[in-house]
Amino acid sequence: MSIFADNDETRSWTEYLETLTAPATAVILPPGDDFQSTLRYLDVPEEDIDDVIATAPAPEKDPEIWWYLERAVWSLVSRMGSVEQPPRFAQLRDANDPEYRFFYVHVFVATLPFVQEFFRSRGIPDDIAQASLADLGRNIRVHRKRENVGGLGVMWWLMLHFRGAIYQLGRLQFERVKLGADMAGVMRDAGYDVTDGEHALSIHIPDFIGPMTHEACEDSFRQAKAFFPRYFPEEPVRFGVCHSWLLDPQLKTYLRPESNIIKFQDRFTLGPANDHNSNDSVLRFVFGPLHEDLDAYPQRSSLERAVIAHIKAGNTWHFQSGWLEL
């Protein structure tokens, strides 16, 4: 039985993998103690390291799984350094299966030498490279927070890191993107002189990295303004964009103007709200596992109380897009 979901997305992805050619360097997983040190470099939680190593596939033992692993790496290498993404990795049939829940962790470990070579070719400092790739370990923690077991349910997200498309600069992450037609159109309607497809930075707020204080965010923006012109001079950026429920203006009903979230929100010019009901996404981000009873969620912080009060009142949270000038 395949380890992947049985759907059209998996079949399309498999067909794409069949078209790829091998990079000059062979795909391998690190041997012996090197495997442990690599996982620690990627900030994989100590409690998961033994399981990651124990479930690693091998070409002779698991030829079908290795075929997918090898070609998943090839797909990342084929777009290394590009803002254009390869097709998304296929979903696992069961992201919590003990035998293969770390399959995509193995893929990223095998991709590590290739992305490190890209970083070296750009002169990107080792500390920024490591901090950016350590998001792998952080997202294993996020998976445990949501599913009560280690794993990686957002493998599509880490495709950015292991192609050199996103960088951790202090508290925030900055992704190299091109403005889509919809976002550029909204910005033009607001009076900004922008073109479809111009380079920009998409701003992300990772979990498990401490409070997003005004000072920490200010430092991240300061770093970004210096980092990208230096290491990607061919991609001039004028704007940062963000798409997050943390920009939902309804939060201002519940949080103080001086709160970290509202100060972050106030940096941006907001576009139209997404009318999709994002309550479950917000509950997962703030609390972890979903509960049918809203009273089962803790109410320790003003944000936790706001999230629950809003939903209890029959309202919905929304993802909101915004932009700022860099």
C-alpha positions, -999 to +999 in steps of 0.1 A: +000+000+000+013+034-009+022+058+019+006+087+000-031+097-001-049+080-030-061+110-050-055+130-082-029+152-065-007+122-057-011+109-092-002+142-108+028+146-085+040+111-093+038+119-131+058+151-125+085+132-105+089+108-135+099+137-157+128+148-135+165+142-141+191+135-114+213+163-101+251+159-103+254+149-067+238+117-055+210+118-029+219+102+004+210+103+041+238+110+066+256+079+080+259+070+117+264+098+142+262+123+114+225+117+112+220+128+149+241+159+145+222+168+113+189+165+131+201+187+160+214+213+135+178+213+121+164+217+157+145+184+155+132+178+191+153+153+211+123+132+218+119+126+180+155+120+169+156+083+175+123+077+157+134+098+127+166+077+124+148+044+130+123+050+103+147+063+076+142+045+043+171+029+023+174+022-014+178-015-010+153-020+018+126+004+006+130+009-031+096+024-038+097+048-008+133+057-018+122+064-053+098+090-040+123+104-015+151+108-041+128+125-067+112+147-040+148+160-034+153+163-071+122+185-074+136+209-048+170+210-064+155+217-098+141+250-084+169+258-059+170+295-053+140+302-074+109+320-062+090+297-086+079+266-067+078+230-079+045+212-075+036+206-039+046+174-022+017+149-020-001+144+013+007+113+033-021+088+036-018+091+074+005+119+087+006+102+121+015+067+110+045+056+131+063+040+101+064+069+078+052+101+096+088+114+093+091+107+055+093+143+046+118+150+074+140+124+056+134+143+023+146+176+039+176+160+056+186+146+022+182+180+006+203+198+032+237+195+014+221+211-017+206+240+000+238+246+020+257+248-012+232+274-024+237+294+008+275+293+003+272+304-033+253+335-021+276+341+009+246+339+033+259+338+069+258+304+086+238+317+116+210+329+093+211+297+072+208+275+103+181+297+119+161+295+087+164+257+083+156+251+120+120+259+112+119+221+104+122+213+141+098+240+150+071+226+127+076+191+141+068+207+175+038+224+159+026+190+147+029+175+182+010+205+196-018+198+172-017+160+169+000+149+202+027+131+182+058+141+163+055+144+125+053+170+097+019+178+083+030+210+066+057+196+043+047+221+016+057+249+039+093+236+044+097+234+006+104+271+008+132+268+034+151+240+016+151+259-017+165+291-002+132+310-006+126+321+030+148+334+058+145+338+096+157+372+105+151+376+142+115+372+152+100+372+117+104+352+085+107+368+051+098+349+020+110+360-015+079+363-036+064+380-066+033+401-062+002+383-075-022+401-098-049+402-071-026+417-045-010+441-069-045+452-081-057+459-046-025+480-039-030+499-071-066+506-061-052+521-029-030+544-049+003+525-049+024+523-081+030+485-083+032+460-111+020+424-113+049+401-106+073+426-091+095+412-063+083+416-027+088+400+007+060+379+023+062+382+061+054+353+084+051+350+121+064+315+133+052+298+165+075+286+193+099+316+191+087+339+218+065+370+220+063+392+188+072+424+207+073+457+188+110+459+194+117+424+181+096+430+150+113+463+144+147+446+146+135+419+121+125+446+096+158+464+101+176+431+093+155+424+062+162+459+048+199+451+049+198+414+041+179+412+008+197+440-011+230+425-001+223+388-009+197+391-036+206+424-053+189+413-085+155+412-068+148+448-056+119+449-032+098+479-022+070+462-003+063+436+023+031+417+023+014+396+049-016+372+048-026+362+083-055+360+108-033+382+130-042+411+106-080+405+112-091+440+123-118+423+145-089+417+170-090+454+178-124+448+195-107+426+221-070+436+224-055+468+238-040+493+212-006+488+228-007+450+226+020+433+204-005+420+179-023+454+174+011+472+170+021+446+144-013+450+126-009+488+126+022+485+105+001+474+075-023+489+051-051+463+050-068+451+019-102+433+017-108+405+042-110+369+031-147+359+038-137+323+045-145+310+080-110+304+095-121+296+131-106+261+130-073+274+117-071+300+144-081+275+171-053+251+159-027+279+158-035+292+193-044+261+212-034+230+192-060+201+191-096+210+183-123+204+208-161+204+202-167+222+235-153+258+234-152+257+272-125+230+270-099+256+258-077+274+283-083+311+289-049+322+302-042+352+279-061+381+264-056+365+229-070+331+241-100+348+256-106+369+225-105+339+202-131+320+222-153+350+230-155+359+193-166+324+183-190+320+212-207+352+200-214+335+167-187+353+148-159+341+125-122+349+122-107+357+088-074+357+072-065+393+061-040+406+036-020+437+042+011+455+029+038+479+040+065+499+024+101+488+030 
